Amino acid sequence: MFAVIEYGNRRIRILGATAHPTASWVAQAAKNLVMDLEDAGCRAEVLIRDRDG
């Protein structure tokens, strides 16, 4: 599962889920999030990622 937590308001966005994530799948989900944020007039400032298996 790929989820993002907005720090300021603690809103959680579920971006997708797959049994076998690939680098291209994650990159596309992140691009989609950035486009959604831009449409809402926001922008991402920090990305913290956890690669725990």
Backbone hydrogen bonds in HBPLUS format (Angstrom, degrees):
<---DONOR---> <-ACCEPTOR-->    atom                        ^
c    i                          cat <-CA-CA->   ^        H-A-AA   ^      H-
h    n   atom  resd res      DA  || num        DHA   H-A  angle D-A-AA Bond
n    s   type  num  typ     dist DA aas  dist angle  dist       angle   num
A0002-PHE N   A0016-GLY O   2.85 MM  14  5.43 163.0  1.88 159.4 158.2     1
A0015-LEU N   A0002-PHE O   2.74 MM  13  5.41 155.4  1.80 160.0 168.3     2
A0004-VAL N   A0013-ARG O   2.84 MM   9  5.14 154.0  1.91 144.8 153.7     3
A0013-ARG N   A0004-VAL O   2.76 MM   9  5.14 164.9  1.79 156.9 162.2     4
A0006-GLU N   A0011-ARG O   2.75 MM   5  5.13 169.3  1.76 156.9 160.0     5
A0010-ARG N   A0006-GLU O   2.70 MM   4  5.00 124.3  2.00 147.5 159.6     6
A0026-VAL N   A0022-THR O   3.08 MM   4  6.39 164.6  2.11 157.9 160.7     7
A0027-ALA N   A0023-ALA O   2.93 MM   4  6.08 161.8  1.97 148.5 154.2     8
A0028-GLN N   A0024-SER O   2.98 MM   4  6.08 157.3  2.04 142.8 148.3     9
A0029-ALA N   A0025-TRP O   3.04 MM   4  6.27 159.4  2.09 147.7 153.2    10
A0030-ALA N   A0026-VAL O   2.95 MM   4  6.17 156.6  2.00 151.0 157.4    11
A0031-LYS N   A0027-ALA O   2.94 MM   4  6.18 155.3  2.00 146.7 153.7    12
A0032-ASN N   A0028-GLN O   2.93 MM   4  6.16 156.4  1.99 148.8 155.0    13
A0033-LEU N   A0029-ALA O   3.01 MM   4  6.29 151.6  2.10 143.0 150.5    14
A0034-VAL N   A0030-ALA O   2.99 MM   4  6.30 161.5  2.02 152.4 156.5    15
A0035-MET N   A0031-LYS O   3.01 MM   4  6.27 159.6  2.05 150.2 155.5    16
A0036-ASP N   A0032-ASN O   2.97 MM   4  6.21 156.3  2.02 147.4 154.0    17
A0037-LEU N   A0033-LEU O   2.88 MM   4  6.14 159.4  1.92 155.4 161.1    18
A0038-GLU N   A0034-VAL O   2.92 MM   4  6.13 159.0  1.97 149.5 155.1    19
A0039-ASP N   A0035-MET O   2.98 MM   4  6.20 153.9  2.05 146.1 153.0    20
A0040-ALA N   A0036-ASP O   3.11 MM   4  6.36 137.6  2.29 139.0 150.1    21
A0040-ALA N   A0037-LEU O   3.07 MM   3  5.04 126.6  2.36  94.1 108.3    22
A0042-CYS N   A0037-LEU O   2.81 MM   5  4.98 167.4  1.82 149.6 145.3    23
A0041-GLY N   A0038-GLU O   3.04 MM   3  4.96 156.8  2.10 100.7 107.8    24
